[in-house]
Protein backbone atom coordinates (compact mmCIF):
# COMPACT_ATOMS: atom_id res chain seq x y z
CA UNK A 1 0.00 0.00 0.00
CA UNK A 2 1.30 3.44 -0.96
CA UNK A 3 2.01 5.89 1.89
CA UNK A 4 -0.10 9.05 1.97
CA UNK A 5 1.66 12.21 0.91
CA UNK A 6 1.91 14.68 3.79
CA UNK A 7 0.44 18.05 2.79
CA UNK A 8 0.32 19.86 6.14
CA UNK A 9 2.93 21.78 8.11
CA UNK A 10 5.96 19.99 9.49
CA UNK A 11 6.26 19.17 13.19
CA UNK A 12 8.89 21.92 13.47
CA UNK A 13 6.52 24.56 12.05
CA UNK A 14 3.70 23.32 14.31
CA UNK A 15 5.99 23.75 17.33
CA UNK A 16 6.92 27.27 16.19
CA UNK A 17 3.22 28.21 15.89
CA UNK A 18 2.44 26.65 19.29
CA UNK A 19 5.23 28.65 20.94
CA UNK A 20 4.38 31.89 19.11
CA UNK A 21 0.73 31.66 20.16
CA UNK A 22 1.59 30.83 23.76
CA UNK A 23 -0.10 27.42 23.75
CA UNK A 24 -3.59 28.99 23.68
CA UNK A 25 -6.33 29.52 21.10
CA UNK A 26 -5.78 32.88 19.42
CA UNK A 27 -9.52 33.64 19.46
CA UNK A 28 -10.80 32.51 22.87
CA UNK A 29 -7.63 31.81 24.88
CA UNK A 30 -8.40 28.21 25.88
CA UNK A 31 -5.62 25.63 26.24
CA UNK A 32 -7.86 22.67 25.38
CA UNK A 33 -8.47 20.75 22.13
CA UNK A 34 -5.99 22.80 20.10
CA UNK A 35 -5.32 22.38 16.40
CA UNK A 36 -3.50 24.20 13.60
CA UNK A 37 -5.67 26.45 11.41
CA UNK A 38 -4.72 27.66 7.92
CA UNK A 39 -5.63 31.33 7.40
CA UNK A 40 -5.55 30.89 3.61
CA UNK A 41 -7.16 27.55 2.83
CA UNK A 42 -4.88 24.90 1.40
CA UNK A 43 -7.40 23.94 -1.28
CA UNK A 44 -8.15 20.53 -2.66
CA UNK A 45 -5.14 18.23 -2.83
CA UNK A 46 -2.93 20.10 -0.39
CA UNK A 47 -0.36 22.83 -0.67
CA UNK A 48 0.42 24.41 -4.04
CA UNK A 49 2.10 27.53 -2.73
CA UNK A 50 5.36 27.16 -0.83
CA UNK A 51 4.17 29.54 1.93
CA UNK A 52 0.86 27.78 2.65
CA UNK A 53 2.33 25.76 5.54
CA UNK A 54 4.58 28.52 6.92
CA UNK A 55 3.94 30.07 10.32
CA UNK A 56 2.41 33.34 9.05
CA UNK A 57 -0.44 31.36 7.47
CA UNK A 58 -1.06 29.23 10.57
CA UNK A 59 -2.79 29.90 13.88
CA UNK A 60 -3.18 27.81 17.01
CA UNK A 61 -6.92 27.51 17.67
CA UNK A 62 -9.29 25.25 19.56
CA UNK A 63 -11.59 22.95 17.60
CA UNK A 64 -14.65 25.03 18.60
CA UNK A 65 -13.16 28.27 17.21
CA UNK A 66 -11.89 26.46 14.12
CA UNK A 67 -15.49 25.51 13.31
CA UNK A 68 -16.67 29.01 14.25
CA UNK A 69 -14.35 30.50 11.60
CA UNK A 70 -16.13 28.47 8.91
CA UNK A 71 -19.61 29.38 10.23
CA UNK A 72 -18.76 33.11 10.52
CA UNK A 73 -16.62 33.97 7.49
CA UNK A 74 -17.28 37.73 7.40
CA UNK A 75 -16.00 38.31 10.93
CA UNK A 76 -13.20 35.77 10.45
CA UNK A 77 -11.88 37.68 7.43
CA UNK A 78 -12.31 41.07 9.14
CA UNK A 79 -10.22 39.93 12.11
CA UNK A 80 -7.52 38.18 10.08
CA UNK A 81 -8.30 34.66 11.25
CA UNK A 82 -8.96 33.86 7.61
CA UNK A 83 -7.34 35.51 4.58
CA UNK A 84 -8.84 35.78 1.09
CA UNK A 85 -6.75 35.12 -1.96
CA UNK A 86 -4.95 36.96 -3.55
CA UNK A 87 -3.93 38.61 -0.25
CA UNK A 88 -0.94 37.04 1.47
CA UNK A 89 -1.06 36.16 5.19
CA UNK A 90 1.93 38.34 6.04
CA UNK A 91 0.00 41.39 4.79
CA UNK A 92 -3.10 40.87 6.97
CA UNK A 93 -3.12 41.66 10.70
CA UNK A 94 -4.58 39.07 13.10
CA UNK A 95 -6.68 39.86 16.16
CA UNK A 96 -5.58 37.78 19.17
CA UNK A 97 -7.50 36.95 22.36
CA UNK A 98 -5.52 39.68 24.18
CA UNK A 99 -7.35 42.27 22.04
CA UNK A 100 -4.26 43.30 20.07
CA UNK A 101 -3.61 42.93 16.35
CA UNK A 102 -0.38 41.30 15.23
CA UNK A 103 1.54 40.90 12.02
CA UNK A 104 2.94 37.39 11.56
CA UNK A 105 6.10 36.38 9.73
CA UNK A 106 6.99 33.13 7.96
CA UNK A 107 9.65 32.50 10.62
CA UNK A 108 7.17 32.57 13.48
CA UNK A 109 7.59 36.10 14.79
CA UNK A 110 4.52 38.01 16.00
CA UNK A 111 4.72 41.80 16.26
CA UNK A 112 2.15 44.41 17.21
CA UNK A 113 1.23 47.09 14.77
CA UNK A 114 1.39 50.69 15.99
CA UNK A 115 -1.27 51.77 13.50
CA UNK A 116 -3.80 49.02 12.89
CA UNK A 117 -4.48 49.35 9.16
CA UNK A 118 -5.79 46.86 6.68
RAGIZI-V800938 format. One record per residue. N is the residue number from 1. SS is DSSP state (alpha for helix, beta for strand, coil for the rest). PHI is phi in radians with two decimals (none if undefined). BURIAL is 1 if it has 24 or more other C-alpha atoms within 12 Angstrom, else 0. Layout:
N|SS|PHI|BURIAL  N|SS|PHI|BURIAL
This chain:
1|coil|none|0  2|coil|-1.34|0  3|coil|-1.23|0  4|coil|-1.24|0  5|coil|-1.31|0  6|coil|-1.42|0  7|coil|-2.02|0  8|coil|-1.64|1  9|coil|-1.17|1  10|coil|-1.26|0  11|alpha|-1.08|0  12|alpha|-1.13|0  13|alpha|-1.14|1  14|alpha|-1.04|1  15|alpha|-1.15|0  16|alpha|-1.07|1  17|alpha|-1.12|1  18|alpha|-1.04|1  19|alpha|-1.17|0  20|alpha|-1.03|1  21|coil|-1.57|1  22|coil|1.21|0  23|coil|1.23|1  24|coil|-2.30|1  25|coil|-1.12|1  26|coil|-1.19|1  27|coil|-1.61|1  28|coil|-1.94|1  29|coil|1.52|0  30|coil|-1.25|0  31|coil|-1.85|0  32|coil|-1.91|0  33|coil|0.94|0  34|beta|-1.50|1  35|beta|-2.57|1  36|beta|-1.66|1  37|beta|-2.00|1  38|beta|-1.52|1  39|coil|-1.21|1  40|coil|-1.70|1  41|coil|-1.01|1  42|coil|-1.22|1  43|coil|1.50|0  44|coil|-1.13|0  45|coil|1.50|0  46|coil|1.79|0  47|coil|-1.49|0  48|coil|-1.77|0  49|coil|-1.53|0  50|alpha|-1.04|0  51|alpha|-1.42|1  52|alpha|-1.05|1  53|alpha|-1.87|1  54|coil|-1.55|1  55|alpha|-1.03|1  56|alpha|-1.21|1  57|alpha|-1.74|1  58|beta|-2.12|1  59|beta|-2.29|1  60|beta|-1.56|1  61|beta|-2.42|1  62|beta|-1.44|1  63|alpha|-1.13|1  64|alpha|-1.13|0  65|alpha|-1.17|1  66|alpha|-1.02|1  67|alpha|-1.18|0  68|alpha|-1.07|0  69|alpha|-1.00|1  70|alpha|-1.24|0  71|alpha|-1.37|0  72|coil|-2.29|0  73|alpha|-1.11|0  74|alpha|-1.00|0  75|alpha|-1.17|0  76|alpha|-1.11|1  77|alpha|-1.24|1  78|alpha|-1.06|0  79|coil|-1.73|1  80|coil|1.41|1  81|coil|-1.27|1  82|coil|-2.23|1  83|coil|-2.30|1  84|coil|-1.48|0  85|coil|-1.18|0  86|coil|-1.62|0  87|coil|-1.06|0  88|coil|-1.85|1  89|alpha|-1.04|1  90|alpha|-1.24|1  91|alpha|-1.66|1  92|coil|-1.99|1  93|coil|-1.20|1  94|beta|-2.09|1  95|beta|-1.44|1  96|coil|-1.79|1  97|coil|-1.06|0  98|coil|-1.38|0  99|coil|1.52|0  100|coil|-1.77|0  101|beta|-1.73|1  102|beta|-2.24|1  103|beta|-1.72|1  104|beta|-1.91|1  105|coil|-1.99|1  106|coil|-1.02|1  107|coil|-1.45|1  108|coil|1.72|1  109|coil|-1.62|0  110|beta|-2.12|1  111|beta|-2.30|0  112|beta|-1.33|0  113|coil|-1.82|0  114|coil|-1.12|0  115|coil|-1.94|0  116|coil|-1.31|0  117|coil|-2.17|0  118|coil|-2.28|0
